[in-house]
Amino acid sequence: MEIPTRQVSRRGLLKGAAAAAGTAAIGIGTTTTAAAADTSVTATAPDGSTTITMSLTGGALSWSAKRGGATVADVSALGLKLSDGTMLGRSGTVVTNYQHWTTDTTWTPVYGRNATVRDRYQEMRWNLQDTTTLINFSVQIRAYPTGVAFRYVLLDKGTATIADELTTFVFPDSTLVYSARDEDVYNPVAPGSIPSTGTSSTDTGALTDLPLTATYARAGLIACVCESSRINFPRLMLGSVSGQPNTLAAYLMEHTARGSGTVQTTSTVTTPFATPWRAVVTGSTHAELVDNAELVLNLAPASALADTSWIKPGKVFRCNLTTAAGTAGVDFAIARGLQYIEYDAGWYGPEGSTTDATTPIDAIDLPSVISYATGKGIGVILYVNRIALTDPDSLFALYRSWGVAGVKLGFINDGTQTMTNQITGWAKTAAAHGLLIDMHDDVRPFGYERTYPNWVSLEGVRGNEHFPTASHNVTLPFARNIGGPMDYTICYGQSRDQTTNTHQMAMAAVYYQPLNFLYWYDSPSKYSNAANWPGLPWFDAVPTTWDESRTLDGAIGEYIAVARRAGTTWYLGAMTNESARTLSLPLSFLGSGTWTATIYADGTPGTSAYQTPVVVSTQTVTTTTVLTVAMTPAGGQAVLLKPN
């Protein structure tokens, strides 16, 4: 359960439409007379770092944003298209009411990157009317120290059918966006040059998924477009606009990402209705962007669960599909400090064809494995393909009666309004039965792990099981992981890795993944001689959720270094792309006194990156130490920092 630890402070700022109308009221609910004149209003972050401006010009709405005086988004369109062709915000729009306030609160998540999250912003809200249809709607804009956000609200009571969103994102010249669709690699391109993709059964065009990261000609400035609070609404994609090389336009998905399921060209909602937040997380440096990712959570609804004491993130080991492998997995989990084992695809029959997920295959005595695991304090997670979820309430109730701790859902179809409702419905149903949930394949984050914190993880990325390049790995912290938790299945000691083992080890600190699948593709017997695997103590010790997180340095696609604290211990992970690199990292975040740094570093490079040995050393450090972190090509470093 979330616990607010500071109170909201509200104050009125008389600007824009309110000032033009001569209204002198202060505080929430400041009211103006209807005004068709050109006007604008600007929300400014309480620390002055970011601004978002909403303008009404000739009856049409637009927005723009800046950070540190630099343009993040130039003048861009706002609006919604209804099924009858009405285009709210494009013409004939007048302001009927103006509200504004500043909020500064702190809340406590069930788990996360930090033990507390500060929610500090200024909001400006225009209530508006379309003079042709007399439809009343609203646009809310917010400026945070960590970025900006906006959304639409349909105000009239009844129903509405939304056909499209008219939002655009106009970037300054020389901006590059890191485009990826479905589970492809990221490709930095100009906004107008996103490649055309899709099939006859999917959305087709020059489309890219969120989160979408943009780098700017201005040194250091970086932003990531995300969505939050997507409820009863289709997923947002962005698309290039012909003849407008710096513009991306909103595209509401009509097909599922995997091309199965009903096509939905419109979305009918009960009004009043608020669309998802369109968030632009910003940073003055690439490292700062990573630390500002909690903006997505701040925009999401607070936890809907009164009791969250049973929700325990942790480390997971995937077992082979036999009873013996399950019990061996439990023993391995105990020995290696893991919290869960998992039976993946095939435990109840052939993947994709068997729809009865209630009967294990003959090779698995599931009751005995669950009994053995729970008796040792280890939870059991079961995989379920989407096609077996015809009655999730009954299935989840059955799993809970067996003593199962969580479910991993596979081949999730995300995209349409119906699929959004299924996804959020599965999270709610799992919570009702006390089950953790991890959703796999092309499902994208939208902050809902705050609302239903049993939704511990999701995929929505080209995963580590594909053995991607080191460059891909050091792109993700600045892109996909900004949007929310990421299940990335660490592959330690795999001959197919294109990286060193320390690179894989560092992932446990660099990525935010509260349900962390370790030793992917492995069996316990591989590690029977622990002396051959010097990285094991790091994985034994490293947690998955944190009291404090600090990104120390980084550049998208090049390198990153992150330090995270759990209790009194800090865990530092650093990763580089295919270029060897040495970082100088001040340890000023440490407390007073001396600390012991246990350093897991790259040794002499092997013929292939995965053959590079892990070299372990210790060093006494203090808050004044500048740690030298040397990494071989596709390498990394993992450092455990304990107070003496």
N, C-alpha and C positions, 0 to 999 in steps of 0.2 A: 504494500500500500504506500502511495506517495505521501510524504510528509512535508508540507510547506513550512519553511523555517524563517521566512521573512514576510512582512506584510506588503501589500500593494500600496504604492503611493500614486495618487492621481492628481494631475494638475492640468488646467486648460491652457492652451497656447493659441491665442487669437491670430489666425493667419488665413490666407487664401479666401475662400468663399465667405467665411464668417466675417472677416475684416471688411471685405467688399460690401457686405450687406449692413455693416455698421452695428453688428451684434456685439454686446459687451459682456455676455455671460461667460463664466469661467467654469471649467470642469466638464465631465462627461455629459453628453446630451445637449451641447451647444446647438442652437437651432437658427437657421437662416430662412429668409424668404426664398422662393424659387428664383433662380438666377440663370439666365441663358447666356450671359456675357462670358467672354473668354476669361478664364481664371485658372489658377493653379494652387496647389498646396503641397508642402514638403514636410515629410517626416524625417527627423534627424536623430540618429542614435544618441542616447544619453551621454556618451563620451565624445560625440562630435565626429566620429570616424567615418560613418556612412550616412548617405541620404538617399531617399527615394521620393521622387516628385510625381504627382498625378496632375494632369492638365486637361482642361476642357477648352477646345479650340474649334469654333464653328460647329458646335454641337457634337464633336467627336472627342473621345477619350484617348489619352496616351499616358505613358509612364517613362521614366528614365531613372538611372541610379548612378551614384558616384561613391568612390572610396578614397579618402585622403585627397579629394579634389580631382581625382582621375576618373574618367568615364568608364563605368562598368557596363552600362547599357545606355545607348543613345535613345532619342525619342522613339518609342515603340508603341504599337497599337494595343488597345484594350477592347474587350467586347465579347459577347456571346451571340451565337446564331441559334434561333429557335427553329423548330421543324416547319413552321409556316412561312419561313423566310425572314422573319423579323431579325434585325441585326442590332441588338442592344449595344449602345456605346459608339456606334459608327456615325450617327447623325441624329439631329433632333433631341439631344440629351440636355436636360437641365438639372441643376442641383436643387434639391428640396430641403436638405438638412445636412448639418455638418457636426461631426463629433470628433473628439481628440482627447488623448490622455497619454500619460507616461506610466509605465509599470516597471517595478523592480522587485522580483521575488526570487527565492531560492527553494528548490524542491529536491527531494531525496529519491532517486530512482531505486528500483529493486536491485539493479545491478547496472554496470555501465563502464564508461571510460573514466568517470570520476564519481566520487562518493556523493557529491552534491552538484546540482546544475543551476546556474544562475540564469534567470529569464528576465532580461532587461531590454526594453524597447520603447519607442514612441510610436503610437498609432494615430493615423488620420483616416477618417471614414467619411465618404460622401454617400448620402442617400440621394438617389437619382430617379428621374422619370423619363421614359421615352414618350415624347409629346404626340407621336402618331398613335401608339397603341395604349397609352396611359399605364403601361407596365412600370411598376416600381421595383427598383433594384439598387444594389449598393456595391461599392468597391472599397475594400479595406487595404490600406498599405501600412507596412511596419518597417521601421529601421532599427536594427540591432547593432551592437558593436561587431557582431559576427557575420552580418549580411543584411539582406532585405527580403521582404516577402509581400505577396498580395494575393487576394482572392475575390471572387464575386459572390454576392448573396442575392437570390431572388426573393423578394420581400412579400409579395401578395400571397394570401392564403389560397391554396388549391393544388393544382398540379401544373407542371410545365414539361415540355419535351424539348430537350437540348439537342441540336444537330451538330454543333461544332463550337469550338472556342476560337476567338479571333485574336488572341494574344500573339504578339510578335516579340522577338528579342533582336534588337539591332545593335551590333557590336561595332566598336571603332575599327578603323582600317588596321590591317596587319594582324588581326586577331586570328588565332588558331583554336579550333575546337577538337577535343579528343572524342571522335565518333566511334561508337560500337553498337551493333545491333544483335539482338538475341545473345548468343554466347561467343561472339567473335572477338578478336583482339582489337585493341584501341588503335585508331588511325588518326593522327593529327592532320587536319585539313582546314582550309578556309570555310567559313560557314556556308557559303554558296556552292561548295564543292563536295558535299556529302554524296557518296555513290548511291545509285539507285539499286534497291534490293527488294526482295519479296517474291512470292509465287502466286499462282492463281488462287490459292486458298488463304493467303495472308495479306496484310496491308502492304501495298506496293508503292514505291517511290523513293525519293532521296531522303530517307528517314533514319533517325538515330534514336536510341534509347536514352533514358535518364538513369543515373546521374550523368550529366554532360559537363566536362571541365573545359574552361576557356583560359588560354594564356594570351597576354597582351603585349604590345610593343613596349609599353612602359615597364621597365625592369621591376620584377618582383610581383606585380599585381597579378592575381589569379582569382578565378571564380568558378563555382560549380553549381549548375542548375539542377535542382532536385524538386520533388513534390512531397507534400506531407498531408496527412489527414485525408487520404483518398478513401472515401466512404460512399458507396452506392453511385460510383462514377467510373467511367473508363480510364484506363491508363493513358498518361500523356507521353507522346513522342514529339520530337521536333523535326522539322523538315526544311531543306533549302527552298528558297523562293527564286523562281526564274527571273533573271534580270536585276536581282538585288543581292549582290555578292556578300554583303555583311549581315544578312537577315536570316533568321530562323523563325519559322511559324509553328504555332501549336497545331498538333494533330491528335485528335482523340481516336484511339484505336477502335476499329469496327470488327476486326477479326481477332481471334486469339493468336498469341505469338507463335504457337505451333500449328495453327491452321486447322484445328478441329473445334467443333462447337458451333453454335448458332451465330450468324453474322448479325451485328447490331449497328445500324447506321444512326440511330438516335438513342437517347437515354431519357426516360420519363421519370420524374422525381416529384415527390410531394413537397410543396412549398409552404412556408419559407424553407429555403435550401441553400446551403453554402457549398461552393465547389471546393476542391482541394486547394491548399496553399501552393502557390508557385514560389519557391524559395531560391534565392541566389546566395549561396554561401560564399563569402569573400575572404581574402587574406592579403595583407601587404607583402607577405613572403609566402612561398610555397609551403614552408613548414607551418606557418600560422593557419593556412587553410585547413590542414588536417586537424588542428586543435579546435577549429570553429565548427566542426561537424554537428555538434549538439543543437545547432539551430533547427535541424529537422525535427528533433525530439520536442523542442520547445513549442513548435507549431502543432504538434499532435495532441489529441485529447488525453487528459490525465488517465491514470490507471482506472479501469472499470472493476477491478478485483479488490474486494475487501480484505481477503486473506491471500497473501503472497508468500507466506512462510515456507511453503512447499516447493517453491520455484528455485531450483539450484542449477545454475550453469556449471559447466565443467568440461573435463577432457574425456574423450570417447575412443574406444578401440573397436574396430570392425572385425567380427569373427567370421571364420569360414563356416559353411553351412552344415555343421555336425554338432551333436551333443558334446563330444569331447572337445571340439574347438571352442564351444561356449564356456565350458568349465575352465579350460586352459586360459581363455580370455579373461575370465574373472580373476584367476590367480595372477595373471600378468598385470591386470589393472591394479590389484592390491600392491604388487611389488613395485610398480612404476608410478604410483600416486595418481591413478586415473579414477574417474567417478562413474563411468558408464561403459557398458559394452553394447554392441549393436549387431543385430542380424539384418543384413541388407537384402536386396532383391534376390528372390528365389527361395526364401525361407518357407513360403507357402505354395510354391509352384512356379512354373515358367513365367518370366517377366513379360507383361504385355498381353498375355492370353488368359491367365488364371484370374478370376474375379472373386474367388472365395478366399479372403484373407483371415479366415478363422481357424484353419486347420494346417498345422505345420507338416512339412514333408516327413517321411518316415525316418530320415536320418537325424531329425532333431526331436529330442524329448524336451519340449519347451517348458513344461511345468517343473521338471527337475532342474533345468538351467536357471529359471527364474528363482526358484526356491534357494538354490545354491548361491546365486548372486545377491539376492536381498538379504540372505543370512550373513553375508560378508560385508554388507553396506554398499554394494555396487548396484546401480540401477541398470535396467534393461530397456533399450530402445528398439522398436520394430519398424521396419520399412513397409510402406504401403504404396502401391501404384495407384494413381488417380482413378483408374477404372474400377477399383475395388471399393470406392467410397460412395456406393449407392445409398448407404444408410449410416452416415458417420456417427450419429448419436448412439446407435446400437453397437457399432463396432468399437467405438472408444469406450463405451461402458463395459464391454466384454474385456477389452485389454486392461482396463483398470481393475476389474475383478480378478484378473490373472496376476496382478502385481506389477504390470508394466509401468515404466516411468515416463515414457515419451514415444512419439511417433515421428518418423521421417517420411514425408510425403514426396513421391516422385512423379515426374512428368506433369508438373502443374501447368495448367493453361491459364495464363494471365493476359489481360488486355481489355476485354469488354466489361461493361457494367455488370453483367451476370457473373463473370468470373471474379471480379472484385468482391462481389457479395458472397460468392462461394468461399473465397480465400479468407475473408474476415469471418465468415460463418464457421469455417473449420477451426479458426483460432478460438472463437468463443466456445464452441462445442468441446474442444480439447480442454479448455480451462474449466468448464463445468464438470469434467470428469477427472480433473487433477493431473492432466498430461502435458508435458512439454511438447513443443512442436517445432520441427525444422522442415521448411519447404524448399524443395529442390527444383532444378531446371530454371526456366526463364521467368521467374517471378521477381519483381523489382521492389525495392524498399520504399516505404512511405511513412515511416515513423510509428507504425502500428505496434511495434514492440513496447512502446510506452503504454499504450492503451490496454493491450493484452500481453503482459510481460512473460507469459508462458510461451509466446512465440519467440523462441530464443535465437533462432538463426534462419537464414535463407541463402540460396545460392545466387542465381542471377548474374553469373560471371563465367568467363572462360576459366575453368577450374584448374587447380594444380595437378589433378589427375591426368591432364593432357600434357604434362611436362613442358610448360611454356617457357619462353625465353626469360632471362633475368630482366630485360627491359620491360616486359609485360608485368612482371612481379613488382617492379618499382614504379609502375604507373598506377596500380590499383589503390594505394593509400591516398592518392590525390583525386581519384575518380570514383569508382564503384563504392569503396569503403566509406566515402563521405556520406552516402545516402543511408547507411545503416549496417548492421552486422553482416558478416560474410563467411559462409562455410567454404573453406579453402583447402581442406584435407592435406595436411603437411606430409610430404613424402621424404622421409629421412633415410639416407643410405640407399637410394635407388639408382641403379645403373642407367636408367633412362632420364634421370635429372639432367637438365642443361645448366645446373648451378652447383655450387659447392654445398657440402653438408652444413656449414655454418650459415650459409644463405637461407637454407631451409629452417635451421634452428631459429634464426632471427625473426622469421615470420610470426612466431608465437608472441613476440612483443610488439612487432611493427603493426600487424593487422589487428583490428578489433573484431574478434570472433569468439563470443562468449560460450558457444558450444564448439569445441575445437577437436576435430578428428585428427588424432596423431597416428603415426606409423601406418599410413595408408599403403595398401598392397602388401602388408607384412604379416608375419605370424610370430608368436612369442619365441619360438625356437631360434629364430634368427639372432635374438639378443641373449641367448643362454650364456654366452661368454661376454659379460658386460665390459671387460677390459678392451675388447675390440671396438667398442662404441663409446668413445670418451664424451659424446654429447648427451648421453642418457641422463646424467644428474641435472642438466639444465631442464630437460623435459619433465623430469620428476618434480622439480621445484616450481616451475612457472605456472601461475594461475591463468584464468581466462577472463576475469573481471577485476576492476581496479579501483583504488581510492584516489589516484591522481595520475594524470597523463600529460606528458610534455613532448612535443616534437622538437627535437634539437636542431635539425638541419634537414635540407632536402631540396630536390628539384624533380619535377615530374619526368618520369622515364629515365632518370639518371641515377639517383641515389636517395636514401632516406635514413634517418636515425631517430628513433623514438625511445623515450624512457618512461616507464610506467611503474607506479608504486602500489604494492599491496601490503598493508600493515607497515612494518618498518623497513621492508626490503624493496629495493629498486631493481627492475629488470630492463636492460638496455639492449635493443636490437638495431643493427645497422645492416643495410643491404645496398649493393651497387649493381649497375647494369654490366654490360660486357667489357667495360673499361675498369682497369685497376684504379683504386682510389684510396687516398689516405685522408681521413677527417680529423680535425682537432676539435674535440668536444669538451667545453667547460663543464665541470661537475658542480656548478654553483647551486643546483637544486638540492644537493645533499644537505643534511643537517650538520650540526657541529660535531666535533670529534673526528676520530679516524674511522675509516671504513675499509673492509677487505673486498677488493674487486677480483672475482673469479672470471677470467677472460677466456672465452672459446673463440679462437682465431683461425684464419686460414693458414695452413702451412705452405710448404713449397708447392706451387701449382703442379697438378698431375697432368697426364697426357690429355685427359678430358676433365672438365670442371668437377664432376662428381668424384673423381679420384684424388682430389686435393685433400690431404689429411686435416683433421681437427687438432690443433695444438692448444693445450690448456696451460694457463699460467695464473699466478696470483700477484696482486700488487696492492700495497697500502695507499689509499687515496684520501683526500679531504675535499672540502668544498672549494678549495682554491686550485685543485688539480685540473689540468687540461689533458684529457685522455686522448692519446694518439690511437686512432682506429684505422689500421691498415687492412685493406681488402683486395684480394686477387680478382681477376676478371670473373664476373658472375658470382662473386663471393659475398661474404658478410662477416659479421661478428656478433656474438651474444655475450653479454656481461651481466653477472650477478653481483649486486652491490649490497653488502650487509654491514650494519654498524658493529663496531668492535665493543 
